[in-house]
Each structure stands twice: as C-alpha cells, then as structure tokens.
Amino acid sequence: MAVTTAPAAWVTELRDALGADSVLTDPDVTASYARDQAMLAPAGTPAAVVLPRSTADVVAVMQVATRHGVPVVPRGAGSGLAGASNAVDGAITLVMTRMDAVLEVSPEDRLAVVQPGVVNKALRDAVAGAGLFYPPDPSSYDWCTIGGNLSTNSGGLCCVKYGVTTDYVLGLEVVLADGRVLRTGRRTVKGVAGYDLARLFVGSEGTLGVITEATVALRPAPQRPVTLAATFATTAQTGQVVERVVTSGLVPSLLEVMDNTCICAVDDLLKADLDRTAHALLVAQSDAGGEAAAAEIEALAELCREAGADFVHTTDDPAEGDLLLAARRMALPALEQLGSTLIDDVAVPRSRIAAFLDGCDEIAASRRLTIGVVGHAGDGNMHPTICFDPTDPDLRERAFAAFDDILELGLGLGGTITGEHGVGSIKVDWLEREIGPVALDVHRAIKDALDPDGLLNPGKVFRASVADLAAVSTLSGR
Amino acid sequence: MAVTTAPAAWVTELRDALGADSVLTDPDVTASYARDQAMLAPAGTPAAVVLPRSTADVVAVMQVATRHGVPVVPRGAGSGLAGASNAVDGAITLVMTRMDAVLEVSPEDRLAVVQPGVVNKALRDAVAGAGLFYPPDPSSYDWCTIGGNLSTNSGGLCCVKYGVTTDYVLGLEVVLADGRVLRTGRRTVKGVAGYDLARLFVGSEGTLGVITEATVALRPAPQRPVTLAATFATTAQTGQVVERVVTSGLVPSLLEVMDNTCICAVDDLLKADLDRTAHALLVAQSDAGGEAAAAEIEALAELCREAGADFVHTTDDPAEGDLLLAARRMALPALEQLGSTLIDDVAVPRSRIAAFLDGCDEIAASRRLTIGVVGHAGDGNMHPTICFDPTDPDLRERAFAAFDDILELGLGLGGTITGEHGVGSIKVDWLEREIGPVALDVHRAIKDALDPDGLLNPGKVFRASVADLAAVSTLSGR
C-alpha cells in the first residue's frame, strides 16, 4: 500500500503561486535533477524541483523559501563539472530552463539581452544572423545554458583570444535571497557607477542570488580560420612553443594541447592515423582574416619548427581545419572509452605548462593510473582526466588521490585549483587552501551580507558560516 | 603667540609605527593633499597625511585607525575628477605615492606586479622594453598612479579596442579596514576559484580597502598606427559613422569625437587651421598593423564619406598621426582657456551618441553656457565640459544646473552617470538615482561586511549606512 503524506506547507504555497506543473515532488522525477556531470560528486535528494517561467515566479520562490527557511539550489541544464548544482537534501532545486527567451539582439549597441535558460548555442545562433558572435564556448555549448555559464564564469576554447564569460557581462537582473530584485550593470560599454556587482555574481555558483536576466556584449563575427597542427617528441618542446607564442605577441584564436595518452585514445576511437609516438599534439587557429591569419599561423609554424616539431601542418581550408580540430574535440569522448573519468581543471601560468604536463605524467606513474591531459595551452588551463573503473575500490581511492595530487601540483606551480569549471561541491577544501583564511572570511562576510539565512546553494564553493550551517542541519534533521 | 597642542594619541602611535617623516600634520602641508582635480567638489581638512612605504605600514595605519575610530581616505597622485580622494574632516589622508615599485615584469606570463604608487606612464615605460603594453591610458597617464586607476577603474582613449582597468587586473593585495591583508586573484590568465573579489575592489574608490599591490595583465605592443580625421556638418552624420563602425564590425584602436565648441577652442589655442564651421571632428586610429590597419582605416574613411563628411584625411605617418591626435588631446586645455571647467562623464549606448550631442547643445543654449563636448565616441563615453567664471554666482548656479541636466540627459538615453571618472563626492545623489534602492542596499550591505565601522573613505560613492554616519559625525563633533 502506498503511503501518501500531505505536502509541506511551502510546497502548497509554491503550487499556489507558480501552478502545479511548475512544482515537481515525485521522487522519480526530481531524482533526474539531482546532479550535474561531475559523476563522482556527492548529491542529495531535492525536496522539490521548481521550474519558474518568469522573474516574478523566482521572486515568489525566494519569498516562500525565506519564509520557511528552505534552501534553494539554482540550476541550468546540468552540464556542470564540479557538482555546483547538485541537490541538497530537503532543498528546492530551482531549474531555470523554462526562462529561455532571447529578449533582444541589438546590432547598434552590439549586445543581447537573454534569460538564463537560453542555451549557449541558441544565443550564438540568434546573433549570427546579424554578423555577431558571443565568444564564450564551453565544450557543452550545444546544451549548457547562459545562466550556468554566468554562474560558473565559463570559458572554453576561445579564451586565449576572447576571454571568459565575465568579460562579456554588461548587466544582470538577480533575485536576491529574500526575493528582492536587483538590477545591476548597464547597456553601455563603459560604466563605473558603484561597485561592480555584476561581476561579483558571475562565478558565484548560485550562492549569492538567482540570475534571471543578463545583458551581454557581443563581438563582430570572427573571420574564416586558418588552422595548424603540430606534434612534438617532448613536453619541453611544447612548453617552449607556448612560451614563445606569449613572448612573441601572437594571439591565436585557439591554441590547444593534448598529451600522448589522449593522442592514442583519439586514434583508437577515430582511426585517424595520428602519430602514436608523439608526446604532445598542438592545434591552433587564427581568425584574424586573410593575410593576417596566414601570417599569424606561419609565424606559429615557424615557432613549432624552431622548437623541433616532428610534424607541422597548416591549412586555410575550413573543412580540413575542422578535421584537425576534431581530434581535440574528441579527446574527452575518447578517454571515456577507457573508463569512468574524473576531469580536473587546473590553470597554471603559461610559462609552467611543460612542468605541469611532466608532473601529471609522474602522478600517473606513481598512482599507477591512466591520466590523459587535454588543455587550453594558450591560457594555461589544463584538464588532466583520470580514467578508471570506479567499481574497484582500490582504483577509486588512487583516482581520488591523483585528483588531489594534480591540484597540489597546480598550486605548487603558482596556479589555481579551477580555471573554468568552478569549485562546486568537489573542491571546497581546496578552495580554502588556495585563497587562505582572510579571503575565506571575506567570502563569508559577503555571503552573510547577501544571504543572511544561508539559503542559496548551501555548502557549495566554501564551507558555511554559522547561519548557513544552521539552515542545512535543520533540514538534514527532518 | 602660537598655540601648540599635543598631537592626538593616534598621531603619536602612527609616528611610532611609521616614523615621523611619514606622518604629516602641518596644516600648510596637509592642505596640499586635501583635494583632487575636481575643482568645485567639496573637500575637508585632513587631520594627518600619512605616506606609507610598505604594506606593513598600511597595516599599522589601519590598525591604529580602527582602534581609534579615525576615518581613512586613500589617495594616489590626486588626478581624480570626482573628488573621490578629497579629504574628510578629521580623517587620515593615506597617500600611496611612496609605494612606487614595479616589482616584476614577466614577459613569459605577460604580466607585471606593481605597487599602487607606480605612475601609469612608469608602468608603460617599464614594460615597453619587453615589447609589452599596459593599455589603460587615462589622459593624466603621465602623473596618475595605478592605485588610483584601480580604485576608479580608469579608462582612456584605448577603451574602444582594449577595455578598461578592470580588464587587466589578475590579482590584488588589499589591506582591509581592520588591518588584515587580503590577497585575491592570481597569476594565471583564467581562474574561477571563489568570488571575483579583485573586481569588487576595482572601482570601489577606496571605500572597501587599501590596494597595496596589483598583478596586471599586459598585451603585446600595438603596431604603428594609421590615423584618420574627418569633419561633419551635423551630429547626425557623426552618430551615423559611429553606429556603422559598430554594426560593420570595425574595431579601431581609437575613435574620438569633439564638437564645434572644442574645434574652435583648439583652433584658437593651436592656430591649427581647423574647419571652424564643422559641427564635429572625428579622429580614429587602427593599430592592426600593415595592410590590415590600412584596410581598416580605409573602410572607416568610406563610412565617413557615405555619411557625408566634409573632409576626410588619412595617414600612415606616425608623426602626422600625432599631429591629428594633438587636436583631440588639446581639447581640455583649450576649453580651460574659456574659464573654469566642470567636466562631466556620461556614457551612453553607442547608438545614442548623436542624440546626446544634440541634447548637450540644447542644454548649453537653455542655460546660456559654453559647453564643449569631447568624448570617446567608440565606446559612448562623453565628456561635456562646462566652461564658466566661478566667481559669478549666477553663472556658477547655471553651470551646476547644466551639469545635472547632462546627467539627466545621459540617464534618459539609457546611459550611466559616470563612464570612467567615478562617483566620488560629486555624484552621490545621482548614483542612488541610477542604481535604485535595492542596489543601494546591496552596496551598503557589502560595505558593512568589509568595513563595519565605516572608516574607509566615508561619504564617498554612496550615502553612509548607520555605522558609517556615526563615525563621521563623531569626528565632525570634535
């Protein structure tokens, strides 16, 4: 016999405010919203999944949540890689995907106004017709949402030339923890009226407010790319090329690296006849257009030859360029053939890339694991990916140890524990270590100032302050 | 007979900690640190001027200030245009100019580490030898300091292509109100570990902490510029060119405008044989290099001709380019020949520049004042400059009224009350109007979180919260 209990008062209030179809409590349904793509991150069970259709709906949710002390975990499509939007027991998971309108595209002011549920690719497509370009391009661009991109300050392949999400944010509408609506930023290119609140919310992983609208800057569409691929026998050669790119003032629109493990995995998957003995493969593009692009890629080819590349190939044929890039794009799917993947996300100063690649090799050897490194060489953001069988307790333990070894290595090289994926739930300890006690106190002070009851995405990014802990422990005790 | 009173206990403590030569109390000396370049902004009298030599000195100052409840006004060279560093009665004015070391220039990682007292030009010169470039270039670049640039998020002529100060900040060291030292940000290009605190401090005008060190990103040195000058009979034509630049995807490295008042004032000063009947003069540059630059400037020249320019001239001779640019650079000195100047700083969406120029004409007519408009057309940041005799009460009143009219006009066009000069002490009322009550509450909450006693630059940017007011009124009552 099925046991039916009456819904909590706050669930009833939410249904009254948003309509029953926006408030889901069936555990079979809510479970599907419990976690993102960080497969091994912990996740709780949502008490309810709420799908607002408007800013007013979000206001109602936060008012009900505040009144009843129910935590709220904001979430987009769930493409995250750090567990930032993983469910918290007893909390509302607030899914923003229904708020998916591109509200405005202005070629005159080169900006767009969007709701958070707009898929990255949908925004790209919406502005392409006007000859415009929204650069941030996380690899999940065809299904991740702008709201998630904003909350984690997403990067992608474009960053070496075009920067990250925060570089494109002009203004935001944010629903605060108590339901007040903050509008901050502007439609102008420049502006210094007051604190840069927009960039405080960007990258705050849903801990400070719920983003309900964004005004983003656009760029002119890039020109047809010229592409280069080169292989090297040593990481030192690869590092030398990256360093020379930086010091010579070249600004390619893409500069990616993959290590021998990735090369072999991709070759196995694509049968692409790659050089399986190469220690590293670099792929680069220039979108500077015409002769400028050709000159930029030729200069890069020369740097590769000077560093002793075994193979250098360039092409201005976009189709062939796409093929060369496909090897890079398939690195992660190829590594997934080797087991479950634990994807790390360390950014190091660009001069330390060779040292970082060598360090990852040493970690793979000492932990007896397969680790493939693929990364954005041009900006120093590396994704060492540990491939293992998670059903084997010993392998699992070694994989987690290697994950930590990699973070330790990155910090030791003057880097950061996360270049673009965020802290989420998987790197909370490491954040404290990277930023230290004073910065942690400042984080807590700002969190307390904006979310005094600790309702927004509690336990993510950094350890809760007292109010925050109280909110969570109350719920765990139910 | 001179009356000598014993110094306050906190002055003695500061002298003990920093040395007597770092703590100035002679009113004739301290008066020279009382105000910035916003000539008509209110300024108090510093109780002491303190010149720290190290972060440890700044820590000592903030510890003493906190212990005794003495407010602190951080200040660089005093080139500000909004009264942000103007003295507060009874407060310490903390002058950062002795901390002027360029600590590191790293071509490999394309960054520099500097103390706040480094003059903008000194940083530019320090990195030029390595073929590098620090873009933000406020017009006071040869004497303003990086600390001031950071505190106001300075722009300049470069912004249309290269952005503003915040776009170059990788990391900061900040002494908090209570003397704790916060290190935030990083040396890597990318990084999302925790809140973007660095960009919260940038542009906060000394109200949240004292910046004692900055790690800034550099760019490859720009290439030799190609320059264009064009004159137009109507603002509509000028606005059309700017709009077509934006929609056509051109990204000049400089795109400046000056109105007829400026043209005539510059012509009077330089005897440059400018077209005194022209309604607007546009000056543009491309630093894309070689043929790309020539093509970019030719495309821009074609847009000017299509818009009906009376005169279009281009040159790839840097010396001639400098001459063309000199007209723009001399606009403010030329306007100063006409009286005291009240310089406004409004940014509007780029599509509204013509409407803004026309509106300024109307304000000049209705208030019977001379207003010259010079501005960064490429990014919509305009500096209408009111020229008047401040000893005439009627003129003075009309000048202040016109200043407000201009802000009203800017807000009405979807703009902001300050594009790059900051709010300081002259636009506090207007900030509240632009950002509204919710954003103001958020500002206060963040201020209270980081500076609970309201000691840092009280009364600047926005109206004090309760704690802040208490600190100031205590001092006024002394």
Contacts between the chains, C-beta under 8 A, distances in Angstrom:
chain1	res1	chain2	res2	distance
A	106	B	351	7.5
A	107	B	246	7.5
A	107	B	247	4.8
A	108	B	243	5.6
A	108	B	246	6.3
A	108	B	247	6.3
A	108	B	349	7.6
A	108	B	350	6.9
A	108	B	351	3.7
A	109	B	246	7.1
A	109	B	349	4.5
A	109	B	350	5.7
A	109	B	351	5.3
A	110	B	246	5.4
A	110	B	247	7.8
A	110	B	350	7.6
A	131	B	247	7.9
A	131	B	249	6.3
A	152	B	192	6.4
A	153	B	192	4.7
A	153	B	196	7.5
A	155	B	190	5.6
A	159	B	189	7.2
A	159	B	190	6.0
A	160	B	189	7.9
A	164	B	190	6.2
A	166	B	196	6.7
A	166	B	199	7.7
A	167	B	167	6.9
A	176	B	438	7.5
A	176	B	442	7.5
A	180	B	438	5.1
A	180	B	441	7.7
A	181	B	438	6.5
A	182	B	438	4.9
A	182	B	439	5.8
A	182	B	442	6.0
A	183	B	436	6.9
A	183	B	438	7.5
A	183	B	439	6.9
A	184	B	435	7.1
A	184	B	439	5.5
A	184	B	442	7.7
A	186	B	347	7.8
A	186	B	414	8.0
A	186	B	415	7.7
A	186	B	416	5.1
A	187	B	349	5.1
A	187	B	414	5.3
A	188	B	347	4.1
A	188	B	348	6.3
A	188	B	349	5.7
A	188	B	379	7.8
A	188	B	380	5.5
A	188	B	381	7.7
A	188	B	414	7.6
A	188	B	415	5.6
A	188	B	416	5.4
A	188	B	419	6.9
A	189	B	159	7.2
A	189	B	160	7.9
A	189	B	347	6.9
A	189	B	350	6.9
A	189	B	379	4.1
A	189	B	380	5.8
A	189	B	381	7.5
A	190	B	155	5.6
A	190	B	159	6.0
A	190	B	164	6.2
A	190	B	347	4.7
A	190	B	376	7.7
A	190	B	379	5.2
A	190	B	380	7.1
A	190	B	381	4.9
A	190	B	416	7.8
A	190	B	419	4.3
A	190	B	420	5.9
A	191	B	347	5.5
A	191	B	416	4.0
A	191	B	418	7.1
A	191	B	419	6.0
A	192	B	152	6.4
A	192	B	153	4.7
A	192	B	203	5.0
A	192	B	416	7.9
A	192	B	418	5.3
A	192	B	419	6.8
A	192	B	420	5.9
A	192	B	421	7.4
A	192	B	422	5.5
A	192	B	423	7.6
A	193	B	416	5.0
A	193	B	417	5.4
A	193	B	418	5.1
A	193	B	423	6.1
A	193	B	427	7.7
A	193	B	431	5.6
A	193	B	434	5.2
A	193	B	435	6.5
A	194	B	423	6.8
A	194	B	431	5.7
A	194	B	434	7.8
A	194	B	435	5.4
A	194	B	439	6.8
A	194	B	443	5.9
A	194	B	461	6.6
A	194	B	462	6.9
A	195	B	200	6.1
A	195	B	203	6.9
A	195	B	204	5.7
A	195	B	208	7.8
A	195	B	443	5.8
A	195	B	446	6.4
A	196	B	153	7.5
A	196	B	166	6.7
A	196	B	199	5.1
A	196	B	200	6.3
A	196	B	202	6.7
A	196	B	203	5.6
A	197	B	439	6.8
A	197	B	442	6.2
A	197	B	443	7.8
A	199	B	166	7.7
A	199	B	196	5.1
A	199	B	199	4.5
A	199	B	200	7.5
A	200	B	195	6.1
A	200	B	196	6.2
A	200	B	199	7.5
A	200	B	200	5.4
A	202	B	196	6.7
A	203	B	192	5.0
A	203	B	195	6.9
A	203	B	196	5.6
A	204	B	195	5.6
A	208	B	195	7.8
A	220	B	248	7.9
A	220	B	249	2.8
A	220	B	250	7.8
A	220	B	251	7.0
A	221	B	249	7.0
A	243	B	108	5.5
A	246	B	107	7.5
A	246	B	108	6.3
A	246	B	109	7.1
A	246	B	110	5.4
A	247	B	107	4.8
A	247	B	108	6.3
A	247	B	110	7.8
A	247	B	131	7.9
A	248	B	220	7.9
A	249	B	131	6.2
A	249	B	220	2.8
A	249	B	221	6.9
A	250	B	220	7.8
A	251	B	220	7.0
A	288	B	292	7.4
A	289	B	292	7.7
A	291	B	291	6.5
A	291	B	292	7.8
A	292	B	288	7.4
A	292	B	289	7.6
A	292	B	291	7.8
A	292	B	292	4.9
A	347	B	186	7.8
A	347	B	188	4.2
A	347	B	189	6.9
A	347	B	190	4.7
A	347	B	191	5.5
A	348	B	188	6.3
A	349	B	108	7.6
A	349	B	109	4.5
A	349	B	187	5.0
A	349	B	188	5.7
A	350	B	108	6.9
A	350	B	109	5.6
A	350	B	110	7.6
A	350	B	189	6.9
A	351	B	106	7.5
A	351	B	108	3.7
A	351	B	109	5.3
A	376	B	190	7.7
A	379	B	188	7.8
A	379	B	189	4.1
A	379	B	190	5.2
A	380	B	188	5.5
A	380	B	189	5.8
A	380	B	190	7.1
A	381	B	188	7.7
A	381	B	189	7.5
A	381	B	190	4.8
A	414	B	186	8.0
A	414	B	187	5.3
A	414	B	188	7.5
A	415	B	186	7.6
A	415	B	188	5.6
A	416	B	186	5.1
A	416	B	188	5.5
A	416	B	190	7.8
A	416	B	191	4.0
A	416	B	192	7.9
A	416	B	193	5.0
A	417	B	193	5.4
A	418	B	191	7.1
A	418	B	192	5.3
A	418	B	193	5.1
A	419	B	188	6.9
A	419	B	190	4.3
A	419	B	191	6.0
A	419	B	192	6.8
A	420	B	190	5.8
A	420	B	192	5.9
A	421	B	192	7.4
A	422	B	192	5.5
A	423	B	192	7.6
A	423	B	193	6.1
A	423	B	194	6.8
A	427	B	193	7.8
A	431	B	193	5.6
A	431	B	194	5.7
A	434	B	193	5.2
A	434	B	194	7.8
A	435	B	184	7.1
A	435	B	193	6.5
A	435	B	194	5.4
A	436	B	183	6.9
A	438	B	176	7.5
A	438	B	180	5.1
A	438	B	181	6.5
A	438	B	182	4.9
A	438	B	183	7.5
A	439	B	182	5.8
A	439	B	183	6.9
A	439	B	184	5.5
A	439	B	194	6.8
A	439	B	197	6.8
A	441	B	180	7.7
A	442	B	176	7.5
A	442	B	182	6.0
A	442	B	184	7.7
A	442	B	197	6.2
A	442	B	450	6.9
A	443	B	194	5.8
A	443	B	195	5.8
A	443	B	197	7.8
A	445	B	449	4.0
A	445	B	450	6.4
A	446	B	195	6.4
A	446	B	446	6.3
A	446	B	449	5.7
A	446	B	450	7.8
A	448	B	449	6.7
A	449	B	445	4.0
A	449	B	446	5.6
A	449	B	448	6.7
A	449	B	449	4.0
A	450	B	442	6.9
A	450	B	445	6.4
A	450	B	446	7.8
A	461	B	194	6.5
A	462	B	194	6.9
